[in-house]
Amino acid sequence: VQLQACGGGLVQAGGSLRLSCVDSGFTFSLYAMGWFRQAPGKEREFVAAIRWSGSFTNYADSVKGRFTVSRDNAKNTVSLQMSSLKPEDTAVYYCAAGRRWDAIATMDGVDYWGKGTQVTVSS
């Protein structure tokens, strides 16, 4: 199983970034996919998730209206479009896969984790 995230970088406040995660080794279309983040000195937190079909999404209150999660089951890819970025969005972002939609927003609901990608937002 491999979840390979990319797209992180340094951006000014108010800017945008798009993260992508290409996955292999499991049946991608059967899994809910999520994004989490972890800032220095803080616990890892849920950011966004999308159901296996793409028909339902869920967002943390802190990113609603600014971030959009999407997936392409044909390409085994999940993406996170981040706009109006703030310095407090600075963190390592992780993609995640889980079989249970009702649990994907929790650490316990994640079956597979990807390696993180750093997002830094300067003020």
Secondary structure, DSSP 8 states (H G I E B T S, - for coil): -EEEEE--EEEETT--EEEEEEEESS-GGGSEEEEEEE-TTS--EEEEEE-TTSS-EEE-TTTTTTEEEEEETTTTEEEEEE-S--GGG-EEEEEEEES-GGGTTSGGG-SEE-B-EEEEEE-
